[in-house]
Amino acid sequence: MREVAILGVAMTKFGNSERTNMEMFAEAGLEAINNSNIEAKELEALFFGNCLGTFEEGQMHMAAFAHSALGMRMSAPSTRFEGACATATVAVRHAALLVGAGVYDMVIAGGAERTTAMGTPLATRTFAMGCQAQYETPLGITFPGVFGMAAHMYSKKYGIPIKELKRNMAEVSVKNHFHGAKNPKAHFKKEISVEKVLSGAFIADPLQLLDCCPFSDGAAAVVVASADKAKQLVDKPIYIAGTGQAAAGPLYHQQDLTRVIAREVSMKGAYKQAGIGPQDIDVCELHDCFTIAEIMAIESMGFYEFGKGYDAAAKGETRLGGKIVVNPSGGLKSKGHPIGATGAAQVTEIVEQLRGESGSRQVEGAKIGLVDTLGGDFGTVCNIILRS
């Protein structure tokens, strides 16, 4: 495999949008192309992520139209990816693998999603399609319900009183909103307090409203090229040092929800490929769909021992200036979560961090960054390690 790098990246503002998926992706894609110092016709393939467009816009087969919206060559292949919330990360990983294999020299990957126009009932119904439809859906299992169960299991397994765990989960939300307030493209740009989180409506015990990420609209795009090509085009190519991906199957195969085995397997592969360990990571964008998810993730990725990461945010260790900065973009919790675009937006944040372009949320001296995206109820995990 040859060395692979990222040239240009871009994302739209996340939040509520009246534009179509194609219009949002065209904005992000064309900006990423411009930032790569190339023209769209030079791209050899498109890897496009989208989950809900079939329901929201009545439009399947989106990749071919995204290809056209960017002005790519008519003959360039385009492929749509769907991996629930991990969709765009999977798309970027496949782009990197094919460039690394020498199939292509330069491609674009990313995704778009528009959910707010559906309204809460339909958006909730379509999100729930990421669960296992034969056994889980008839039982009324929802993503908040799964992560609520995971929080209770974590509390019991590690002997942490649920009241104490809830307060530390609230600290995760506070930390990510603190970061998101510094991000002009975040869905929510307002700091909050622990008391604000703990006074919110219950969604799925012990999760309260501000423990949960929002439905968001948005798009993001990443141009991937061979390292040799990248060095000719941009001053600061960012290299893809390692990737990993794993699947866990339905919940009844998993049993212990405190251990996301798919993440552990995926991370082991990514670390091995990159030739590093968790101690080498300077900045991480991870999947904080719920506050307990961030706590479990920092343990699965090796930043903390199992059962020891629950108070990292309260101690300031995952905040800007801390031991390992987690979600400087604001994460899904504050930046927002348009599921088909999230992974590419995480890559965008890490690339800008490693280039020193993140302004007031810049992680000082960041050289190695990690992307972590989880799809469904732990069903798919995809990781990408980037280095400057």
C-alpha positions, 0 to 999 in steps of 0.5 A: 500500500502506498502512502495516502494524504488529505488535501482540502477539507470543508464542511457547511454550517451545521444546524437547520437548513432549507437547502437540499442534500445536493446543494449542501454537498456542492457547497462543501465539495466545491470548497474542499476542491478549491482548498486542494488547488485542483479542478473537479474534473481532475477527481477520479471517483466520488465516495458519497454518504447519505442515509435518510434522503430516500425518506426525506427527499424521496431521492435514492441513488444520490451519488450520481447526482452529487457527482454531477453537482460538483462538475466531475467528469461524466465517466468518473464512478460514484458510489453511495455509502450507508453505515448509519452514523458512521457513513461518511467515515466509512466512505473516507476510509474506502477512498483512502484504501483505493487510493492506497491500492493504486486504483486512483490517484485523487478522489473526493469523499464525504456526505450530506444529510437533511433531517430537520425538515422531516420533523421529530416523529419521522426523523426519529422513525428513520434514525431508528432504522439503524437498529435491527428491524427484526428483533430490536424494533418490535421491542421498542428499542431506541438509541437513547434507550440503548445508551440509557441501558449502557449507562446503568450497566456501566454504573453497576459494573464499576460501582459508580453510583448513578447520581455520580455518573449522571453528574460526570455525564453532564460534565461531558456535555458542558465541555463539548458545549464549551468547545462548540461555542468556539466553532462558528459552524456548530449547531449550538454555539452556547455554553451551558452548566452542569445544573442546566443539564441535570434540570433537563427533561428525561429522554431515557433514564438516566439520559436527559435532554442535554445528554443527547445530540441533536438532529442536524442538517449539513454536509462535509467533504474531503479530497484524498490523494496519493502522498506524492500527488498531495505534496505537489498540490498543497503546502501541508498535506495531512497523512492517513496513518492508519484506519480500522473498521469493525461490525458488532451485529445486533444487540443480542450478540453484544450483551455487555454494552459497556464494552464496544468490542467493534471499537476495540477491534477497529482501534487495534487495527488502526493503531497497528497500521499507524505504528502508534498507541493511544499515548501518541494521540494529541486530539480526538474527534469521537462519537458523543451521540450521548454523553455516556458514549464519550465516556465509553469511547475514551476507554475503548480507545485506550486513553483510560482504563475501563471504568476510569474515564467517567470523570475525565471531563470533570477533571478538565483532562479532555478539555482544551489544554488537557491531557487528551483533547476530545471533540474540540469542534464541540462534537456531535453534542454541540457541533451537531449530527447530520448522520451522513456527513458526520464522519467527514466533518470529524476528519475536517476538524482533525485536518484543520487542527493538525494544520494549526487552522482552528483558531480559538479552539486550536490544540497546541502542538497537535501532530497526531489526531484520531477520528472515531465514528459509531453507527447504530447501536454499536453495530459499525465502528470506523476509525481514522488516524491522521498525522501532519 
